[in-house]
Amino acid sequence: MHNFGRRHHTTVIPAIILVAILWIVALVFSMVGVSARGVVSAVQVTDFAHFYTLGHLASSHRIATLYDEAGLREAHVALVPTSRDYDFPPLYPPQVALIFAPLSGLSYEYALIVWNVLTVAAYGLIVWSAWKPVSMQLPNRTLVFTAAAAFVPFLCLVLSGQSTVVILGAFWAGWLALERKRHLLAGMAFGLLAIKPQFGIPLAVVVLVGREWAMLRGALLSVALQATSVWLMLGWQAFEGFARALPITLSHVDALETEPYLSHSIRALTRIAPDVVGVPLWVCLTVAVLWYTARLWRSEAPVRVRLGAVILASVLVSPHTMIYDLTVIALPLLWFSAFMQEPARREHSVSYWKTVHWLFAALVIQTLDIMRLQVPVMLMAWLLVLVTRAVYECTAVDDTSWPAAA
């Protein structure tokens, strides 16, 4: 398990067969059981009908309907009649409507196809770009891309037409900028997380703890540019509607996840307990994850490892993380895997690879509704602990050996 490139060579053909089976099953589901809400009923993934409706409302300048729940329902039923059995609460900030407005000229079916093609292309580009700098540690390209294609959250993302690829793209663009020491540009990229702001919590912590003021300026500039675009295209009415809808949405946030086992965050795990226990436990675990993340951010680890910890923490501390949202952890899994292949961390690599294998298996099992315990959440948290230990224990060894080497 240590030598990814050699010892895993014999797993390439079975892995390719597994990917083919997964995608064939997914396509069968999509052709037989397609609906406006998604194509894999066991996963309960949703949303493209909602995004398509938002794009139509933005392009037709029906701004008041964006955050009127009754009007929104009437609009999505008119545009996508098969969505009549579903309700889509007004959750998203107004810039999301602008993203999907260009698709409003297409029929729902063609718009979904176009969006999924863009999603797959973007995911492939991001994985390839993130793998290139670590290809020496992970030389088996076929296995890397097979694992990426078979990643269950990515399958669910494609089958639901969700917008998580924008969040993945924001983290990826921010990483490219950080590698080039362009902190202002990195902040501007991370500002795109305003589309799903719950994913920005760990980033906000490391920016403040690490005094990354250039990143903060970039993020604020990015949000200001998004707000200006909304104001020019939709007017202030869009902000007013979002401001009115937000308190209502936040007060009913638990109702958005009628089945907690379908979510993959610490909050979903602690919801199993009564609130008197669950809420304090959620706060304590969230603080612990943020502490590990901030500690790793201030280490001497490579940028990709430090940002990987931020991305992993973002799905753990977010109060609303669905299976397709876990697509973003493809980046930290790739970077962490390469990091653990380095000779100095071979001692930790066995535990790391076992955890990754169990995580892949647990995501499949839970998606198929075989298991309702939040095992993936615990495994992701353990990955964060393992990587942090590997960083600091190896640093301590290096520090100890430095005087002798000098």
Secondary structure, 3 states (H helix, E strand, C coil): CCCHHHHCHHHHHHHHHHHHHHHHHHHHHHHHCCECCECCCCCCCCCHHHHHHHHHHHHCCCHHHHCCHHHHHHHHHHHCHHHCCCCCCCCCCCHHHHHHHHHHHCCHHHHHHHHHHHHHHHHHHHHHHHHHHHCCCCCCHHHHHHHHHHCHHHHHHHHHCCCHHHHHHHHHHHHHHHHCCCHHHHHHHHHHHHHCHHHHHHHHHHHHHCCCHHHHHHHHHHHHHHHHHHHHHCCHHHHHHHHHHHHHHHHCHHHHCCCHHHECCHHHHHCCCCHHHHHHHHHHHHHHHHHHHHHHHCCCCCHHHHHHHHHHHHHHHCCCCEHHHHHHHHHHHHHHHHHHCCHHHHHHHHHHHHHHHHHHHHHHHHHCCCCCCCHHHHHHHHHHHHHHHHHHHHHHHHHHHHHHHC
